[in-house]
Amino acid sequence: MRTQEEHGDITLLGNQHTKYEFDYKPEVLETFPNKHPDRDYFVKFNCPEFTSLCPITGQPDFATIYISYVPDEIMVESKSLKLYLFSFRNHGDFHEDCVNIIMNDLINLMHPKYIEVWGKFLPRGGISIDPYCNYGRPDTKWEQVAWDRLTHHDLYPESVNNR
């Protein structure tokens, strides 16, 4: 039998009665202990079905959200992250705000060493927007990593022919 100490306060994973919230709900996020806090490594989530609303028109915006982070003591549980991202479905904010809100909520939740969030939004009105934000813990090597990744971000962008 696995203990709470091993897996934290996870209540959503394996729950057959999952409730999907349609309004922004950061409190749905859950964590579990990092079993390798002495090792730096990346965890990456690819979320290709993100939806939010334009705060002006109310029209839906669709994106793939990429989240990469280097955990410290605790990590975000993936089902809770899925439910959290789903909660943006009726949330009205600009693309740039969405990625920064996601990053800030995850920083407040996990206190990672490093994190970056990149949104690749489908075009509306003939233009796509791909906001990127990152954070490295101040006064650590990760602060410099964040600056370096930001200043070298997307130097060789892909051809956009499918969106």
C-alpha positions as CSV (number, residue, x, y, z in Angstrom):
1,M,0.0,0.0,0.0
2,R,1.3,3.4,-0.9
3,T,1.4,6.1,1.7
4,Q,0.4,9.7,1.8
5,E,4.0,10.6,2.5
6,E,5.0,9.1,-0.9
7,H,2.2,10.6,-2.9
8,G,1.1,13.8,-1.1
9,D,-2.5,14.9,-1.0
10,I,-3.6,13.6,-4.4
11,T,-7.3,13.2,-4.6
12,L,-8.1,13.5,-8.3
13,L,-6.0,10.8,-9.8
14,G,-8.0,7.6,-10.1
15,N,-11.2,9.4,-9.0
16,Q,-14.0,8.2,-11.3
17,H,-16.3,11.2,-10.4
18,T,-14.1,14.0,-11.7
19,K,-15.9,17.3,-11.9
20,Y,-14.8,19.6,-14.7
21,E,-14.9,23.3,-13.8
22,F,-15.6,25.8,-16.5
23,D,-14.4,28.8,-14.7
24,Y,-10.8,29.6,-13.7
25,K,-10.0,27.5,-10.6
26,P,-6.3,27.4,-9.5
27,E,-7.3,25.6,-6.2
28,V,-7.8,22.4,-8.2
29,L,-4.0,22.0,-8.5
30,E,-2.5,19.2,-6.5
31,T,1.1,18.3,-5.7
32,F,3.2,15.3,-4.7
33,P,6.7,15.0,-3.3
34,N,9.7,15.0,-5.7
35,K,11.6,11.8,-5.0
36,H,14.7,13.2,-6.6
37,P,15.1,16.7,-5.2
38,D,18.9,16.4,-5.2
39,R,18.9,16.1,-9.0
40,D,18.1,18.8,-11.5
41,Y,15.9,17.6,-14.3
42,F,13.1,18.9,-16.6
43,V,9.5,17.9,-16.5
44,K,7.6,18.9,-19.6
45,F,3.8,19.0,-20.3
46,N,2.4,19.4,-23.7
47,C,-1.3,20.5,-23.5
48,P,-2.7,20.7,-27.1
49,E,-6.3,21.3,-26.2
50,F,-6.1,24.6,-24.2
51,T,-9.1,26.9,-24.6
52,S,-9.8,30.4,-23.2
53,L,-11.9,33.3,-24.2
54,C,-11.0,36.7,-25.7
55,P,-11.8,39.2,-23.0
56,I,-13.2,41.7,-25.5
57,T,-15.2,39.6,-28.0
58,G,-15.9,36.4,-26.0
59,Q,-14.7,34.3,-28.9
60,P,-12.8,31.1,-28.1
61,D,-9.0,31.0,-28.4
62,F,-7.3,27.6,-28.9
63,A,-3.7,26.8,-28.1
64,T,-1.1,24.3,-27.3
65,I,0.5,25.1,-24.0
66,Y,4.0,23.9,-23.2
67,I,5.1,23.9,-19.6
68,S,8.6,22.9,-18.6
69,Y,10.0,23.1,-15.1
70,V,12.8,21.9,-12.9
71,P,11.2,20.8,-9.7
72,D,12.5,21.3,-6.2
73,E,10.7,19.6,-3.3
74,I,7.2,19.2,-4.8
75,M,5.8,18.6,-8.2
76,V,2.4,19.3,-9.9
77,E,0.1,16.2,-10.4
78,S,-0.8,15.9,-14.1
79,K,-4.5,15.2,-13.8
80,S,-5.0,18.3,-11.6
81,L,-3.0,20.3,-14.1
82,K,-5.3,19.1,-16.8
83,L,-8.4,20.1,-14.8
84,Y,-6.7,23.5,-14.0
85,L,-6.0,24.2,-17.7
86,F,-9.6,23.1,-18.5
87,S,-10.8,25.7,-16.0
88,F,-9.7,28.5,-18.4
89,R,-12.4,27.4,-20.9
90,N,-14.7,30.3,-19.9
91,H,-11.9,32.6,-18.6
92,G,-11.5,35.8,-20.5
93,D,-7.9,37.0,-20.8
94,F,-5.5,37.8,-23.5
95,H,-3.0,35.1,-24.6
96,E,-0.1,36.8,-22.9
97,D,-2.0,37.0,-19.7
98,C,-3.0,33.3,-19.8
99,V,0.6,32.1,-20.0
100,N,1.7,34.4,-17.2
101,I,-1.2,33.4,-15.0
102,I,-0.4,29.8,-15.5
103,M,3.3,30.3,-14.7
104,N,2.5,32.4,-11.6
105,D,0.0,29.8,-10.3
106,L,2.6,27.0,-10.8
107,I,5.4,29.1,-9.1
108,N,3.1,29.7,-6.1
109,L,2.1,26.1,-6.0
110,M,5.5,24.3,-6.4
111,H,8.3,26.9,-5.9
112,P,10.2,25.3,-8.8
113,K,13.9,26.0,-9.4
114,Y,13.0,27.0,-13.0
115,I,9.8,27.1,-15.1
116,E,8.7,28.3,-18.6
117,V,5.3,28.4,-20.2
118,W,4.9,28.8,-23.9
119,G,1.5,29.2,-25.6
120,K,1.1,28.6,-29.3
121,F,-2.3,30.0,-30.2
122,L,-4.2,29.3,-33.3
123,P,-4.8,32.3,-35.5
124,R,-7.8,34.5,-35.4
125,G,-8.1,37.4,-37.8
126,G,-5.1,36.1,-39.7
127,I,-2.5,36.2,-37.0
128,S,-1.2,33.7,-34.4
129,I,0.3,34.8,-31.1
130,D,2.9,32.7,-29.3
131,P,3.7,34.2,-25.9
132,Y,6.5,32.8,-23.8
133,C,7.4,33.5,-20.2
134,N,9.9,32.0,-17.8
135,Y,11.2,32.3,-14.3
136,G,14.4,31.2,-12.5
137,R,14.7,31.2,-8.7
138,P,16.5,34.4,-7.7
139,D,20.0,34.2,-6.5
140,T,20.6,30.8,-8.0
141,K,22.0,29.5,-11.2
142,W,18.4,29.2,-12.5
143,E,18.0,33.0,-12.5
144,Q,20.8,33.1,-15.2
145,V,19.3,30.2,-17.1
146,A,16.0,32.0,-17.2
147,W,17.6,35.1,-18.7
148,D,19.7,33.1,-21.2
149,R,16.6,31.1,-22.4
150,L,14.5,34.2,-22.6
151,T,17.1,36.1,-24.7
152,H,17.7,33.2,-27.0
153,H,14.1,32.1,-27.1
154,D,12.7,31.2,-30.6
155,L,15.8,32.4,-32.5
156,Y,14.9,29.9,-35.2
157,P,11.1,29.8,-35.3
158,E,9.3,27.0,-37.2
159,S,7.5,27.6,-40.4
160,V,3.9,28.2,-39.6
161,N,1.9,26.4,-42.2
162,N,-0.6,24.4,-40.2
163,R,-2.3,27.1,-38.2
